[in-house]
Amino acid sequence: MDDAVNTVEHVVDCLIEICGHNYYQAVQCATITHNNKQCSVFVDAYDLCLDICDDLRDQGLNVTVIKQSK
């Protein structure tokens, strides 16, 4: 989000449309990402996370899937 390519509005729209966030969740995640350079934006089954990751990348966002151990 801290670049010349992705606006805050674009990131928020992606989080709403792709991750299912409401507006306030999306703004909060965008702000956390801007300030801390990372934020968990979607947590679910690994395969679904991979699909979401691909969709966010298709929109120009830099995302990573981290598989958590149980």
LODREN-420415 format. One record per residue (C-alpha): x, y, z; residue number from 1. Coordinates in steps of 0.001 Angstrom, whole numbers. Example, Ala and Ser with C-alpha at 12.3 -4.5 7.8 and 13.67 -1.06 7.14 Angstrom:
REM residues 2
((12300, -4500, 7800), 1)
((13670, -1060, 7140), 2)
REM end
This chain:
REM residues 70
((0, 0, 0), 1)
((2930, 2294, 543), 2)
((3774, 2636, -3150), 3)
((2907, 4599, -6264), 4)
((873, 1738, -7742), 5)
((-1729, 826, -5118), 6)
((-3917, 3477, -3562), 7)
((-5538, 3033, -179), 8)
((-8892, 2923, -1951), 9)
((-7715, 93, -4204), 10)
((-6448, -1952, -1259), 11)
((-9681, -1384, 676), 12)
((-11776, -2355, -2352), 13)
((-9742, -5558, -2812), 14)
((-10117, -6529, 829), 15)
((-13870, -5975, 637), 16)
((-14422, -7743, -2675), 17)
((-11919, -10593, -2355), 18)
((-11561, -11216, 1378), 19)
((-15126, -10387, 2380), 20)
((-14197, -7612, 4790), 21)
((-16655, -4890, 5643), 22)
((-15498, -1324, 5003), 23)
((-14196, -764, 8541), 24)
((-12269, -4052, 8635), 25)
((-10711, -3260, 5267), 26)
((-9622, 227, 6342), 27)
((-8188, -1136, 9573), 28)
((-6187, -3841, 7760), 29)
((-4960, -1326, 5188), 30)
((-3846, 1024, 7969), 31)
((-2114, -1755, 9911), 32)
((-366, -2898, 6736), 33)
((730, 651, 5973), 34)
((2118, 1186, 9474), 35)
((3573, -2272, 10181), 36)
((4274, -3518, 6635), 37)
((2149, -6621, 7339), 38)
((-1259, -7751, 8540), 39)
((-3245, -10975, 8510), 40)
((-6122, -10216, 6156), 41)
((-7596, -13691, 5639), 42)
((-7420, -16848, 7749), 43)
((-9047, -20092, 6582), 44)
((-8186, -23451, 5047), 45)
((-4807, -23415, 3313), 46)
((-6182, -24104, -173), 47)
((-8727, -21305, 130), 48)
((-5984, -18965, 1349), 49)
((-3962, -19810, -1758), 50)
((-6935, -18882, -3958), 51)
((-7422, -15595, -2111), 52)
((-3697, -14916, -2379), 53)
((-3814, -15424, -6152), 54)
((-6818, -13110, -6471), 55)
((-5103, -10370, -4440), 56)
((-1918, -10743, -6477), 57)
((-3961, -10476, -9673), 58)
((-5007, -7043, -8378), 59)
((-1377, -5982, -7938), 60)
((-1099, -6498, -4186), 61)
((1971, -8039, -2565), 62)
((735, -10917, -389), 63)
((2155, -14045, 1206), 64)
((465, -17170, 2537), 65)
((1873, -18432, 5802), 66)
((880, -21910, 6874), 67)
((496, -22008, 10636), 68)
((1239, -25139, 12575), 69)
((-1454, -26482, 14859), 70)
REM end
